[in-house]
Amino acid sequence: MDTELDSFAVLILAAGRGARMHSGKPKVLQSLLEEPVVYYPLKAVQDAGLKNVSAVVGHGGGQVETYLKREWPHVGAIWQGEQLGTAHAVMAARQWWEGFEHVMVVSGDVPLIQAGTLSDLAGKHLRAAPKCSFISFLLDDPSGYGRVVRLADGGVRIIEDRDAIEEELEIHEINSGVYIFDTESLSVVIEKISRDNTLGEYKITDAVALIGETEGDVNIVVSDDRSELLGVNTPNDLAVTAEILNRRIISGHMRNGLKCMDPRTTWIGPRVSLEPDVFVEPGVQIWGKSSIASGARIGAYSLLRNVTVGPGAVLFGPSVVSDSDIGGGAEVGPFAVLRGEAVVSDSAKVGRFVEVKKSRIGVGAKVPHLSYIGDATIGEETNIGAGTITCNYNGKNKSKTAIGDRCFVGSDTMFVAPVSMGDDAHTAAGSVVTKDVPPGALAISRARQDNIANWSARVKIDGKEKKDDEGN
């Protein structure tokens, strides 16, 4: 099958404007579980083992092409100068797909399509060897979708909702927008497609009808999952699709051992990796390329994005973690913020109302509460007192702080970077550290305390506030 799939070209139609989205962003780049809509059909195609892939781009094509180069470098971009319909998009890519035996055409706005469905369609097309195959599905309310009209002579037509007559509007079999064409047959009929329709567009559905009329050889594969082939055209479609996708993703993880207290309020992106026996409390969001190891617990209403969490780590919610790593057995939160390549090493602790940015917290080190650690390294078994701040930014440059192993940092210490602190050193509470602290030393940097005697008597006379001659 893998060798046979090499004969397929896959063309993703990603040139549409998506006017009903009311957005300057192309429809296929609209965010769906924090990935562009077009990510999902591309992923399905990849997982189905189809390797020869190009996307037709047009409206906002520069943005789409940039995304493809960054995330899907093997997918080529083919430009459709004017957007004159789906068949016109296929025509724009003709020179490319004519080099293959078959071309699969997939809309870029069908994010619920699954790899198994595409594999099944390709397999049935190869076995039956028709000139055209496409997927249909049945809807109780087919309003807005193209109807599949099965003709008495065995031919097939696909009629858009706006072009359908009353009898055709009663049909509940819907076109999915996923096709496979024999490229020789498609090359012949695509020249015959006209723009004689209400929108004045060249429609790829007409290629199906023309092949049916001339070859009588169209294979329809009816899908059992009516939701899988729903398109995304409006913000409401995005919301409905997001709910279905999220439910599908969470169910998959739960089959593999995820313990999810409340799937209704939990959101997990499609690129997230979860090992068995992860525990997730209500209201959690996990996005991007996050990876969470077995035995970890993610506290309620926490948000994770591009995060790795080691085995047995505990994230007390709510906390926000992005682009950071949490080691095995570590504890973070509640109300903690980790960002910008923060690293919390194994068995370390980052506690309440602590922010860590682009810093490493060493093995077994503790930053229990009310601190900001930025552009710093903290050694193993070091304890950071409450209210500690690394002053890393002088308004122009950011500098680093280095704190050694087994240090004790007194509460309300400020490190004015660049500055370092050797192993086993201490700071006194309330110190402002502007010079390096040698190993084993105690740094004290405070203004001298003065006690002014009889202060209360000087500001009050007979229990009343003293006023000057002008009554102030």
C-alpha positions in Angstrom: 0.0 0.0 0.0 2.8 2.4 0.8 4.4 2.0 -2.6 1.0 2.4 -4.3 0.4 5.6 -2.3 3.5 7.1 -4.0 1.3 7.3 -7.1 -0.9 9.9 -5.4 -0.6 13.6 -5.4 -2.5 15.4 -2.6 -3.8 18.9 -3.3 -4.9 20.9 -0.3 -7.3 23.8 -1.3 -6.2 26.7 0.9 -6.8 29.8 -1.2 -10.2 30.8 0.0 -10.9 34.1 1.7 -13.5 32.9 4.2 -15.5 36.2 4.2 -17.9 34.8 6.8 -15.1 34.7 9.3 -15.1 38.5 9.3 -11.3 38.5 9.7 -8.2 39.7 7.9 -6.6 36.4 8.5 -7.1 33.7 5.8 -9.7 31.1 6.7 -7.3 28.2 6.8 -5.1 30.1 9.3 -7.9 30.7 11.8 -7.0 29.3 15.2 -8.6 26.0 16.2 -7.3 24.6 19.5 -4.3 26.9 19.0 -3.4 25.4 15.6 -4.4 26.8 12.2 -7.5 25.1 10.6 -5.3 23.7 7.8 -3.0 21.9 10.3 -5.7 19.2 10.7 -6.1 18.0 7.1 -2.4 18.3 6.6 -1.8 16.1 9.7 -4.5 13.6 8.5 -2.8 13.4 5.1 0.6 12.8 6.7 -0.7 10.2 9.0 -2.4 8.4 6.1 1.1 7.9 4.5 0.5 10.3 1.6 3.8 12.1 1.0 3.4 14.1 -2.2 1.5 17.1 -1.0 1.0 20.7 -2.3 -1.4 23.4 -1.2 -3.0 26.0 -3.5 -2.8 29.4 -1.9 -4.4 32.7 -2.9 -6.1 35.1 -0.5 -3.5 35.8 2.2 -1.2 33.4 0.4 1.9 35.0 1.8 0.8 34.2 5.3 -0.2 30.6 4.4 3.1 30.0 2.5 5.1 31.3 5.5 3.2 28.9 7.8 3.8 26.0 5.4 7.6 26.7 5.1 7.9 26.9 8.9 5.7 23.9 10.0 5.3 21.8 6.8 8.5 22.3 4.8 7.8 19.3 2.5 4.5 20.8 1.4 4.8 23.0 -1.7 2.7 26.2 -2.2 1.1 26.7 -5.6 -0.4 30.2 -6.2 -3.8 30.8 -7.6 -3.7 34.4 -8.8 -7.5 34.9 -9.0 -9.8 32.9 -6.8 -12.3 31.7 -9.5 -13.5 28.6 -7.8 -12.3 25.1 -6.7 -11.7 23.8 -10.2 -9.7 26.9 -11.0 -7.5 26.1 -8.0 -7.0 22.6 -9.3 -6.2 24.0 -12.7 -3.5 26.2 -11.2 -1.7 23.1 -9.9 -2.2 21.1 -13.1 1.4 21.0 -14.2 2.3 19.5 -10.8 -0.4 16.8 -10.4 -0.2 15.6 -14.0 3.1 13.9 -13.0 1.1 11.4 -10.8 -1.4 8.7 -11.6 -4.0 10.0 -9.1 -4.7 13.3 -7.4 -6.5 13.5 -4.1 -8.2 16.9 -3.6 -8.9 17.9 0.0 -10.4 21.2 1.3 -8.2 23.0 3.7 -11.2 23.8 5.9 -12.2 20.2 7.0 -10.3 19.9 10.2 -12.2 16.9 11.5 -11.1 14.6 8.7 -9.1 11.7 10.0 -6.2 9.7 8.5 -8.1 6.5 8.5 -10.8 8.0 6.4 -8.3 9.2 3.8 -6.5 5.8 3.8 -9.8 4.0 3.3 -10.7 6.2 0.4 -7.3 5.7 -1.2 -7.5 1.9 -0.7 -11.0 1.7 -2.2 -10.1 3.8 -5.1 -7.1 1.6 -5.9 -9.1 -1.6 -5.6 -12.1 -0.4 -7.7 -10.0 1.6 -10.1 -12.7 4.2 -11.0 -11.9 7.5 -12.8 -13.2 9.4 -9.7 -13.9 8.6 -6.1 -15.3 10.9 -3.4 -16.7 10.8 0.1 -20.2 11.6 0.9 -22.1 11.6 4.2 -25.7 12.0 5.4 -27.1 14.9 7.4 -30.5 15.4 8.9 -30.3 19.1 8.1 -28.3 19.4 4.8 -28.9 23.2 4.5 -25.9 25.0 3.0 -24.2 21.9 1.7 -23.8 20.5 -1.8 -26.2 17.6 -2.5 -25.1 14.4 -4.1 -27.6 13.6 -6.9 -27.5 10.0 -8.0 -28.9 9.7 -11.6 -30.9 6.8 -12.9 -28.3 6.0 -15.6 -25.6 5.6 -12.9 -24.2 9.1 -13.3 -23.6 11.5 -10.4 -24.0 15.2 -10.0 -23.1 17.4 -7.1 -25.4 20.5 -6.8 -24.6 23.4 -4.6 -27.3 24.4 -2.1 -27.8 27.8 -3.8 -28.2 26.1 -7.2 -30.5 23.2 -6.2 -34.1 23.0 -7.2 -36.8 22.0 -4.7 -36.5 18.2 -5.3 -32.7 18.4 -4.9 -33.0 20.3 -1.7 -34.8 17.3 -0.2 -31.6 15.1 -0.6 -29.8 14.4 2.6 -26.6 12.9 1.0 -23.9 15.6 1.2 -20.6 16.1 -0.7 -17.6 16.2 1.6 -15.2 18.1 -0.6 -12.7 15.2 -0.6 -12.0 13.6 -4.0 -9.6 11.3 -5.9 -9.3 11.7 -9.6 -7.5 9.6 -12.2 -5.2 12.4 -13.5 -5.6 11.5 -17.2 -9.4 11.7 -16.9 -9.2 14.9 -14.9 -6.9 16.5 -17.5 -9.6 15.9 -20.1 -12.7 17.1 -18.3 -11.2 20.0 -16.5 -11.0 21.9 -19.8 -14.7 21.5 -20.2 -15.8 23.1 -16.9 -17.7 26.4 -17.3 -18.6 29.3 -15.0 -22.3 29.0 -15.8 -23.6 29.1 -12.2 -24.8 31.6 -9.7 -21.3 32.5 -8.5 -19.6 32.5 -11.9 -17.0 30.0 -10.6 -15.2 27.0 -12.0 -16.3 24.2 -9.6 -14.5 20.9 -9.1 -17.9 19.3 -8.5 -18.5 19.7 -12.2 -15.5 17.5 -12.9 -17.3 14.7 -11.1 -20.4 15.1 -13.2 -18.4 15.2 -16.5 -16.5 12.1 -15.6 -19.8 10.4 -14.7 -21.3 11.4 -18.0 -18.3 10.4 -20.2 -16.8 7.5 -18.2 -19.8 6.4 -16.1 -17.2 5.6 -13.5 -17.6 7.4 -10.2 -17.2 5.6 -6.9 -18.9 7.2 -3.9 -17.7 6.2 -0.4 -20.3 7.0 2.2 -18.8 8.0 5.6 -20.4 6.8 8.8 -19.2 9.8 10.8 -21.3 12.7 9.7 -19.3 15.2 11.9 -15.9 14.2 10.4 -16.5 16.1 7.1 -18.1 19.3 8.4 -16.5 22.4 7.0 -15.5 25.5 8.9 -16.9 28.7 7.4 -18.0 30.8 10.3 -16.9 31.6 13.9 -19.8 29.4 15.1 -18.4 26.5 13.0 -15.0 27.1 14.7 -16.6 26.7 18.1 -18.6 23.6 17.2 -15.5 22.0 15.6 -13.3 22.9 18.6 -15.6 21.1 20.9 -15.7 18.0 18.8 -11.9 17.9 18.3 -11.3 18.5 22.0 -13.6 15.7 22.9 -11.9 13.4 20.4 -8.4 14.3 21.7 -9.3 13.9 25.4 -11.0 10.6 24.8 -7.9 9.3 23.0 -5.7 10.2 25.9 -8.1 8.7 28.4 -8.0 5.4 26.6 -4.3 5.5 27.1 -4.5 6.2 30.9 -5.2 10.0 31.3 -7.1 10.7 34.5 -9.2 13.7 33.7 -11.6 14.9 36.4 -13.8 17.0 34.1 -13.4 16.6 30.4 -16.0 19.2 29.7 -13.8 22.0 31.1 -10.4 20.6 30.0 -8.8 21.6 26.8 -5.8 19.8 25.2 -4.2 20.7 21.9 -3.5 18.1 19.1 0.3 18.2 19.5 0.3 17.5 23.2 1.9 14.3 24.4 0.7 12.6 27.6 2.1 9.5 29.1 -0.2 7.1 31.0 -1.4 8.0 34.5 -1.3 11.7 34.2 -3.9 13.4 36.5 -5.6 16.6 35.2 -7.9 18.7 37.4 -10.8 20.7 36.1 -10.3 23.8 33.9 -6.8 22.9 32.7 -5.6 24.0 29.3 -2.6 22.3 27.7 -1.4 23.6 24.3 1.5 23.5 21.8 4.1 20.8 21.9 3.7 20.1 25.6 4.8 16.7 27.0 3.8 15.4 30.4 5.2 12.3 32.0 3.5 9.6 34.0 2.5 10.4 37.6 2.4 14.2 37.0 -0.6 16.2 38.3 -1.8 19.4 36.8 -3.8 21.6 39.1 -7.1 23.2 38.4 -7.3 26.1 35.9 -3.6 25.9 35.1 -2.5 26.9 31.6 0.5 25.1 29.9 2.0 25.9 26.5 5.0 24.2 25.0 6.0 22.7 28.4 7.7 19.5 29.5 6.7 18.1 32.9 8.7 15.3 34.4 7.4 12.2 36.2 5.6 12.8 39.5 5.8 16.5 39.2 2.9 18.5 40.7 1.7 21.8 39.3 -0.7 23.4 41.8 -3.3 25.5 40.1 -3.9 28.0 39.0 -0.5 28.5 37.5 0.7 29.6 34.0 3.7 27.9 32.4 5.0 28.5 28.9 8.1 27.5 26.9 9.6 25.9 30.1 10.6 22.6 31.7 9.5 21.2 35.0 11.6 18.3 36.3 10.6 15.0 37.9 9.2 15.3 41.4 9.2 19.1 41.3 6.5 21.3 42.8 5.2 24.5 41.2 2.5 26.9 42.3 -0.1 27.8 43.1 -0.2 31.2 41.3 3.2 30.7 39.8 4.3 31.9 36.4 7.1 30.2 34.4 8.1 31.5 31.0 10.8 32.1 28.5 12.8 28.9 28.9 12.5 28.6 32.6 13.8 25.3 34.0 12.7 23.9 37.4 15.0 20.9 38.0 14.1 17.6 39.6 12.7 17.9 43.2 12.9 21.7 43.1 10.1 23.9 44.4 8.6 27.1 43.0 5.8 28.3 45.2 3.1 30.9 45.6 3.2 34.1 43.5 6.6 33.3 42.1 7.6 34.3 38.6 10.6 32.6 36.9 11.8 33.9 33.5 14.7 32.4 31.5 16.3 30.9 34.6 17.3 27.6 36.0 16.2 26.5 39.5 18.7 23.7 40.6 17.9 20.2 41.9 16.2 20.4 45.3 16.3 24.2 45.3 13.4 26.2 46.7 11.8 29.5 45.8 8.8 29.2 48.1 6.9 32.5 47.6 6.6 36.1 46.4 9.8 36.3 44.3 10.9 37.2 40.8 13.8 35.2 39.3 14.8 36.5 35.9 17.9 35.6 33.8 19.4 33.7 36.7 20.8 30.3 37.7 20.2 29.0 41.2 22.2 26.1 42.4 21.3 22.8 44.1 19.6 22.8 47.5 19.6 26.6 47.7 16.8 28.3 49.5 15.5 31.7 48.3 13.7 33.8 50.9 10.3 35.5 50.3 10.4 38.7 48.4 13.7 38.1 46.6 14.2 39.8 43.3 16.9 39.5 40.6 17.1 43.0 39.2 18.1 41.9 35.7 17.1 44.9 33.6 18.5 48.4 33.7 16.3 49.9 31.1 18.6 49.0 28.3 20.3 45.7 28.9 19.5 42.5 30.7 22.1 40.9 32.9 22.5 37.6 34.7 22.6 36.5 38.3 24.3 33.3 39.4 23.6 31.8 42.8 25.6 28.8 43.9 24.7 25.5 45.6 23.4 25.3 49.2 23.0 29.0 49.5 20.6 30.7 51.9 19.1 34.0 50.6 17.4 36.1 53.2 13.9 37.5 52.6 13.6 40.7 50.6 17.1 40.4 49.0 17.7 42.2 45.7 20.4 41.0 43.4 21.5 43.9 41.1 22.8 42.0 38.1 25.4 41.2 36.9 26.3 39.6 40.2 27.2 36.2 41.5 27.0 34.3 44.8 29.3 31.4 45.7 28.4 28.1 47.1 27.3 27.9 50.8 27.0 31.7 50.9 24.2 33.7 52.7 22.6 37.0 52.5 21.0 38.9 55.3 17.3 39.8 55.0 16.7 43.1 53.3 20.1 43.3 51.5 20.7 44.9 48.2 23.5 42.8 46.6 25.6 44.8 44.1 28.9 43.0 44.5 29.8 39.3 44.1 29.5 37.3 47.3 32.4 34.8 47.9 31.7 31.2 48.8 30.7 30.7 52.4 30.3 34.5 53.1 27.4 36.4 54.5 26.4 39.5 52.5 24.8 42.4 54.5 23.9 45.5 52.6 21.4 47.7 54.6 21.1 51.4 55.6 22.0 51.8 59.3 19.0 51.8 61.5 18.4 54.9 63.6 15.9 55.0 66.5 14.5 58.5 67.2 13.6 58.9 70.9 10.4 60.4 72.0 9.0 60.4 68.4 5.4 60.1 69.5 5.6 63.0 71.9 7.1 65.2 69.2 4.3 64.6 66.8 1.4 64.7 69.3 0.6 67.0 72.2 -2.1 65.9 74.6 -3.2 63.2 72.3 -3.8 65.7 69.4 -1.8 66.2 66.3 0.7 69.1 66.7 0.0 72.0 64.2 2.3 74.8 63.1 1.5 78.5 63.6 -0.5 78.5 60.4 -2.8 75.7 61.6 -1.3 73.1 59.2 
